[in-house]
Amino acid sequence: MPGGKAKVDKTLDVRGLVCPRPKVIAEHTLEKMASGQSLCVITNDMSTKQSIPLLCESLGYEMLDCSMDGGVLYFTIRK
């Protein structure tokens, strides 16, 4: 799986869901995680290329990695 070498504490597979569901689910998942933990979000909704980085920016989360493989996007985010 793409996503660099960052340690991942939780994986969220939201393939098949469309905007705004992947972003909303990722936000709710991150809210429940401890500070410093990392989340890998897997999605095939191309609108998340903008919405997930904006989520990180607005809430102060760190985007560790963003990659794409065969139409699937992988975001690794540190809370």
N, CA, C and O of each residue as an XYZ file, in Angstrom:
316
protein
N       0.845     -1.179      0.000
C       0.000      0.000      0.000
C       0.888      1.240      0.000
O       1.841      1.309      0.777
N       0.599      2.214     -0.850
C       1.324      3.477     -0.820
C       1.085      4.172      0.507
O       0.232      3.760      1.292
N       1.829      5.209      0.745
C       1.612      5.969      1.965
C       2.897      6.275      2.702
O       2.856      6.744      3.840
N       4.046      6.019      2.076
C       5.300      6.356      2.716
C       5.621      5.416      3.853
O       5.084      4.312      3.946
N       6.511      5.876      4.718
C       6.987      5.036      5.804
C       6.459      5.497      7.165
O       6.908      5.014      8.204
N       5.526      6.410      7.155
C       4.972      6.911      8.412
C       4.229      5.801      9.149
O       3.509      5.009      8.540
N       4.415      5.756     10.466
C       3.687      4.799     11.303
C       2.207      5.167     11.277
O       1.851      6.339     11.403
N       1.359      4.174     11.116
C      -0.085      4.402     11.071
C      -0.731      3.676     12.245
O      -0.526      2.477     12.437
N      -1.520      4.422     13.032
C      -2.212      3.834     14.173
C      -3.587      3.306     13.810
O      -4.088      2.376     14.442
N      -4.206      3.904     12.781
C      -5.547      3.500     12.394
C      -5.692      3.705     10.883
O      -5.163      4.667     10.327
N      -6.407      2.797     10.230
C      -6.686      2.915      8.795
C      -8.183      3.052      8.595
O      -8.978      2.320      9.184
N      -8.549      4.007      7.749
C      -9.944      4.288      7.450
C     -10.150      4.117      5.954
O      -9.671      4.934      5.168
N     -10.854      3.069      5.549
C     -11.117      2.795      4.132
C     -12.518      3.289      3.796
O     -13.513      2.681      4.191
N     -12.585      4.398      3.061
C     -13.874      4.990      2.701
C     -14.085      4.963      1.184
O     -14.792      5.806      0.631
N     -13.467      3.992      0.528
C     -13.679      3.841     -0.918
C     -15.158      3.594     -1.191
O     -15.826      2.853     -0.471
N     -15.656      4.237     -2.259
C     -17.053      4.085     -2.634
C     -17.937      5.196     -2.089
O     -19.061      5.375     -2.557
N     -17.448      5.944     -1.107
C     -18.209      7.068     -0.566
C     -17.793      8.346     -1.286
O     -16.638      8.499     -1.682
N     -18.746      9.259     -1.450
C     -18.451     10.506     -2.155
C     -18.595     11.698     -1.220
O     -19.208     11.615     -0.156
N     -18.012     12.804     -1.653
C     -17.999     14.054     -0.908
C     -19.410     14.403     -0.434
O     -20.367     14.289     -1.200
N     -19.540     14.818      0.800
C     -18.509     15.114      1.805
C     -18.238     13.976      2.781
O     -17.507     14.169      3.752
N     -18.799     12.810      2.553
C     -18.700     11.704      3.532
C     -17.261     11.322      3.905
O     -16.978     11.190      5.095
N     -16.329     11.137      2.939
C     -14.971     10.755      3.354
C     -14.332     11.763      4.310
O     -13.697     11.373      5.289
N     -14.499     13.054      4.028
C     -13.929     14.092      4.886
C     -14.594     14.089      6.261
O     -13.914     14.187      7.283
N     -15.906     13.977      6.286
C     -16.649     13.994      7.554
C     -16.264     12.793      8.418
O     -16.044     12.940      9.620
N     -16.183     11.622      7.820
C     -15.814     10.417      8.572
C     -14.377     10.529      9.075
O     -14.085     10.154     10.210
N     -13.483     11.043      8.235
C     -12.088     11.234      8.661
C     -12.013     12.205      9.835
O     -11.279     11.969     10.794
N     -12.765     13.287      9.761
C     -12.771     14.274     10.842
C     -13.255     13.652     12.145
O     -12.638     13.860     13.190
N     -14.340     12.896     12.103
C     -14.885     12.259     13.307
C     -13.913     11.218     13.859
O     -13.779     11.073     15.074
N     -13.241     10.498     12.972
C     -12.266      9.496     13.417
C     -11.088     10.170     14.104
O     -10.647      9.725     15.164
N     -10.573     11.250     13.501
C      -9.447     11.970     14.099
C      -9.810     12.569     15.450
O      -8.973     12.599     16.352
N     -11.039     13.046     15.605
C     -11.479     13.620     16.886
C     -11.351     12.615     18.022
O     -11.061     12.990     19.158
N     -11.567     11.333     17.717
C     -11.538     10.282     18.740
C     -10.127      9.758     19.012
O      -9.908      9.027     19.978
N      -9.175     10.132     18.161
C      -7.806      9.637     18.307
C      -7.016     10.523     19.264
O      -7.351     11.689     19.473
N      -5.972      9.955     19.833
C      -5.105     10.711     20.742
C      -4.147     11.592     19.943
O      -3.789     11.277     18.808
N      -3.748     12.683     20.547
C      -2.774     13.573     19.930
C      -1.492     12.796     19.621
O      -1.002     12.039     20.459
N      -0.957     12.987     18.421
C       0.262     12.291     18.002
C       0.006     11.014     17.228
O       0.915     10.495     16.581
N      -1.212     10.496     17.280
C      -1.521      9.287     16.514
C      -1.718      9.637     15.037
O      -2.016     10.779     14.687
N      -1.542      8.623     14.180
C      -1.666      8.820     12.737
C      -2.800      7.990     12.160
O      -3.063      6.867     12.590
N      -3.462      8.578     11.172
C      -4.585      7.946     10.482
C      -4.276      7.868      9.000
O      -3.844      8.856      8.405
N      -4.492      6.707      8.395
C      -4.399      6.552      6.942
C      -5.815      6.493      6.388
O      -6.598      5.614      6.748
N      -6.135      7.437      5.508
C      -7.447      7.476      4.865
C      -7.274      6.967      3.444
O      -6.438      7.473      2.696
N      -8.070      5.959      3.067
C      -8.031      5.378      1.722
C      -9.355      5.705      1.049
O     -10.419      5.368      1.567
N      -9.289      6.367     -0.116
C     -10.507      6.786     -0.801
C     -10.311      6.796     -2.305
O      -9.190      6.910     -2.800
N     -11.409      6.676     -3.017
C     -11.348      6.820     -4.476
C     -12.172      8.035     -4.935
O     -12.458      8.175     -6.124
N     -12.546      8.898     -4.006
C     -13.258     10.129     -4.322
C     -12.221     11.224     -4.568
O     -11.558     11.679     -3.635
N     -12.086     11.643     -5.820
C     -11.050     12.598     -6.202
C     -11.237     13.983     -5.572
O     -10.281     14.756     -5.501
N     -12.440     14.307     -5.120
C     -12.632     15.612     -4.474
C     -11.877     15.700     -3.147
O     -11.655     16.797     -2.635
N     -11.483     14.553     -2.588
C     -10.736     14.567     -1.333
C      -9.318     15.107     -1.533
O      -8.646     15.440     -0.557
N      -8.856     15.197     -2.778
C      -7.535     15.793     -3.030
C      -7.488     17.219     -2.495
O      -6.422     17.720     -2.138
N      -8.647     17.870     -2.442
C      -8.722     19.219     -1.878
C      -9.282     19.197     -0.449
O      -8.767     19.894      0.425
N     -10.327     18.406     -0.210
C     -11.025     18.491      1.079
C     -10.207     17.953      2.254
O     -10.267     18.526      3.342
N      -9.454     16.886      2.072
C      -8.680     16.328      3.185
C      -7.530     17.270      3.580
O      -7.350     17.526      4.770
N      -6.741     17.797      2.617
C      -5.715     18.777      3.018
C      -6.313     20.027      3.680
O      -5.722     20.571      4.612
N      -7.471     20.482      3.209
C      -8.123     21.632      3.837
C      -8.572     21.308      5.262
O      -8.488     22.153      6.154
N      -9.044     20.091      5.466
C      -9.415     19.643      6.809
C      -8.202     19.721      7.736
O      -8.290     20.246      8.846
N      -7.078     19.197      7.269
C      -5.856     19.214      8.079
C      -5.436     20.642      8.400
O      -5.092     20.957      9.539
N      -5.468     21.495      7.396
C      -5.064     22.882      7.578
C      -5.975     23.606      8.574
O      -5.496     24.334      9.443
N      -7.264     23.405      8.444
C      -8.205     24.129      9.295
C      -8.197     23.643     10.738
O      -8.479     24.421     11.649
N      -7.879     22.364     10.962
C      -7.905     21.812     12.328
C      -6.520     21.620     12.938
O      -6.402     21.172     14.079
N      -5.468     21.957     12.185
C      -4.119     21.879     12.714
C      -3.504     20.493     12.716
O      -2.568     20.232     13.473
N      -4.018     19.596     11.875
C      -3.432     18.262     11.762
C      -2.302     18.304     10.741
O      -2.295     19.156      9.852
N      -1.350     17.388     10.866
C      -0.196     17.345      9.974
C      -0.406     16.286      8.884
O      -0.645     15.116      9.181
N      -0.315     16.713      7.623
C      -0.384     15.778      6.496
C       1.008     15.177      6.326
O       1.937     15.857      5.890
N       1.142     13.908      6.670
C       2.429     13.235      6.574
C       2.708     12.748      5.162
O       3.854     12.748      4.713
N       1.654     12.333      4.462
C       1.839     11.790      3.116
C       0.514     11.830      2.365
O      -0.560     11.686      2.949
N       0.621     12.026      1.070
C      -0.526     11.949      0.175
C      -0.035     11.305     -1.110
O       0.877     11.821     -1.756
N      -0.631     10.181     -1.485
C      -0.204      9.505     -2.705
C      -1.409      8.880     -3.399
O      -2.480      8.731     -2.811
N      -1.206      8.519     -4.665
C      -2.275      7.914     -5.439
C      -1.728      6.691     -6.162
O      -0.606      6.700     -6.670
N      -2.537      5.644     -6.197
C      -2.145      4.417     -6.884
C      -3.384      3.826     -7.539
O      -4.307      3.398     -6.847
N      -3.411      3.800     -8.860
C      -4.519      3.181     -9.584
C      -5.876      3.799     -9.288
O      -6.873      3.082     -9.206
N      -5.933      5.114     -9.126
C      -7.198      5.772     -8.863
C      -7.629      5.761     -7.405
O      -8.738      6.183     -7.077
N      -6.759      5.283     -6.536
C      -7.047      5.270     -5.099
C      -6.082      6.237     -4.420
O      -4.873      6.192     -4.647
N      -6.635      7.106     -3.586
C      -5.844      8.087     -2.843
C      -5.569      7.583     -1.436
O      -6.427      6.970     -0.801
N      -4.357      7.851     -0.959
C      -3.936      7.483      0.393
C      -3.435      8.744      1.089
O      -2.504      9.394      0.615
N      -4.050      9.082      2.206
C      -3.632     10.229      3.004
C      -3.190      9.707      4.366
O      -3.914      8.939      5.000
N      -2.011     10.116      4.819
C      -1.569      9.789      6.165
C      -1.509     11.096      6.940
O      -0.790     12.024      6.571
N      -2.280     11.150      8.025
C      -2.487     12.369      8.794
C      -2.107     12.122     10.247
O      -2.491     11.111     10.835
N      -1.345     13.057     10.825
C      -1.041     12.981     12.254
C      -1.885     14.002     12.995
O      -1.932     15.179     12.636
N      -2.552     13.524     14.041
C      -3.372     14.428     14.850
C      -2.473     15.263     15.740
O      -2.962     16.094     16.506
